[in-house]
Amino acid sequence: MWAIIDVFDLFYPHLCYGCDEVLHGRNDILCSNCLIGLDFIPPAINNNTEMKRRFYGKLLVEHCLATLYFSEESIVQKLLHELKYKNQQKISTFFATLTLQHLKNHAVFSWVDFIVCIPLHKSKEKKRGYNQLDGFGNELSKQLNIPFYKDYLIKTSKTNTQTKKSMWQRAESKSEFIVNAKYQDLKNKNILLIDDVMTTGSTLEIAGKCILKNSTHKISILTMAYTR
C-alpha cells in the first residue's frame, strides 16, 4: 500500500498551497516557510477589537475575532480561493486548527453555547457541493464539544456579495436570511456566528440582526480572516 502511495506522490506530488513547494505529509496544507509567513492578528488585550468597532451603532456583538489578516495576493487569499472554488475542503478544517491554536485561551470559547454559519443559497450550495464553512464549523464543534447548527440560518435570496452593493441596496437586503423554524424554540443562547472573511461586515451585520430579531440571544463573530 505504501509503495503505491509513494509512486502516486512521485507523479502527483502534494504541493504547498502557498508556494507550490513539494510537501511530504499528505495532510499538510502549507510548507514551514509559508506557515511562518502567515499574518496572524495579535490577540486583543481587551474586548475592544478593531473588528468589533466596525459594528458600533449597527449590531450588538459580544466578541468579534478573526485569526489572520486578508490581503490581495497573500497566502490567505490563495487558501480561500482553493477552498471556495477548487473543492479543497480540508483547508476549512486547517483554518479551524489554526484558530484554536492561536486563540485557545480566549473567553469566547467558554462563552458560546452553539455555532452557526453564514449559509449559501441552497441552489449555490447544490452546485458547489458544499459550504466553505463546513469543515471550519465541524472542527470547532468537535474540539470545543459544542453543537454546530449549519442550517440555523437559511439564505432566502441569490444575492451577490454585499461589498459590491450600495448603502441603499444593502438596506434592502434585510430579509436575506431567516432563522430555520426548527430552532425557533431556542431561547437566551450565546451564539457564535462564523464566516470566512470579514471585509465591510455587511453580510455579518444582516445575519446578526436576523438572529437577534425578536430573540433573547447574544452573538459573537469569528472569521477565518479579516480585511484591514
N, C-alpha and C positions, 0 to 999 in steps of 0.2 A: 504493500500500500504506500509506504513512504517513498519507494523508488518511483512509483507513478507520479506522486506529488512533486518529487524532485525534477522529473522530466518535464512536467507541466510548467514548473517555475522557470525552467531553462528557456522554454519557448514563449511563455507568457508571464514574465516576471511581475511581481507585485510591486507597484511603484508608489512613492510618496505623493499624496495629493497636492502637496505644496510646491515641490521642485522636480518631481519625476525621478528622483533617485531610487534605486532598487532597494526594497525593504526585505528583510529576511524573515520577519514574522508575518504570517498571513493575516493576522488580526490587527496589525499595525495600520495606522492612518497617516501619520507623519514621521519623517526622519527626525533624529535628535536635533539637528540644526533648525528645522522648521518649528519644532516644539519650543525651542529656546526663543525663537523669533516671534512667537505669538504675543500680541499686545493685550495683556491682561489688564482689566480695570482694577485699580487698587481698592481693596475693601474699605468701605466708608467707616470713619471713626464713629459717626453717629448716623442717625436715620435720615439725615438731610442730604440725600444724594442729588447729583446733577439731573439724573433721570427723573426723580420724584418731583423736582421743581418744575419740570415740563408740564405737570398735571395740576399745578396750583391754580385754584379757581375753576377748574374744569372737572376734576374727578377726585374723590376722596380715596386715597391709596395709603395703606399702612406701611408697606415696604415696596421698594422699586429697585430692582437689581438686574445686572447683566454680567456675563463672565468676561467677554472680550470686546474690544473696540472693533468696529467695522469701518473699513475704508476701501476705496476703489483700488483694484489690482493687488489687494492684500491676500494673505493666505486664507483668512477668514472668508473673504469673498469667493475664493476658489472652492473652499469646502462647501459653502452653502449652495453654490452653483451645482456641484456634483450631487449634493443631497436632493435638491429640488427638481433637477431636470435630467439627471442621469441614473436615478434609482439606486443611489448609493446610501441605503438606509442606515447602514452601520455608522455613518457619520453622525446621525442623530443621537445614537447611544453614546458615541465618543464625546459629544458635547455635554451630555449629562454627567459623564465621568469627570470631565474637566471641571464642570460646575461644582460638583460635590467636593472635589479636592480643593478647589480654590475658595469656596465659601462654606466649608464644612462646619464652622463654628457659628454661622450666622443664625440669629434668633428666628428668622422666617421659617426655618425647617422644623422648629419645635412649636411654632405658632399655627401652622397650616393644618386644616382638617382634611382637605382633599384638593386635588389638582384638576384644572380644566384647561383646555387649549383653544386657541383661535381656530375655528373649523374652516375647511374648504367647502364650497358648494358641492352638493352630492354628485353633480354631473362632472365637475372638475376632478373630484377625488376618484370617481369611477374611471375616468380617462387616464389619470396618472397611476392609479392603483394603490395609492397610499397618501397619507398626510405626512409632510416632512417632520411633524412634531410627534409622531407615533413613538419612535424609539426614545426620544427625549423624555416624554411623559412616562412611558412604561419603565424606563430605567430609574428615574427619580422615584416613582412609586415603589419599585422593588427595593431600592436601597434605603428609602425612608420609612417603608412599611406603612404607607398611607395610600388611599384609593386614587386612581386616575380615571376620571369620567370623561372620556374622549368625546362623547356625544352630549355633554351637558348643554353646550351651545349649538344651535343649528343656524347655518347661514341660509338666509332666505332669498338672496339675490345674487346674480352673477356679476358682481361689480368688480372693476379693476382696482388696483392699489390706490389707497387714499392719498398717497403723495402726489398723484397726478390730477387730483381734483381741486377745484376752487373751494374757498371757505363755504360758499353757499351750497355747493354740491355735497360737501361733507355733512352739512347740517341736514340735508335731505336724506342722508343715509342712516338716520337714527333707528330705522326699523330693519336694518341689515341683518341683525341677529335676533333670535328668540331663544328663551330657555326651554329645553326639552320638557314636555309636560310630566314625564315620569319622575322629574326631580323637583317638582313644584312644592312637595311637602317638606323638603329640607329647610330648616329654619336656623337662623343665628349661627351660621358656619363661617369659618375663616377659609377663604378660597384663594388658591394660588393660580393666577392666570398666566399661562406661558405662551410665548411666541418665538419665532426665530430671530428677527431683527426689529429693533425699535428705531425708527427714523424720526418722523414727526410725532408719533404716538397717537395718531388719529384713529387707527383701527382699534388699538387697545382701549382708547377712551370710549369709543362707541360700544365695544363689547363689555367694558366695565360698567357703563351706565345701564346696559341691558341687565346685567347680573344684579345690580343694586336696586333697580326699579321695583318699588313695592315689596322690598325684602328687608330682612334684618341682617343680611350677610355683611362681612367685611372682606375686602380683597387686597391682595398684594400682587405684584407683577414681577415675573422673572423671564428674561430673554437670553438667548444664546449670545447675542451680540447687540451692540448699541452704537449708533452713529453720532459722533460728536457734532 
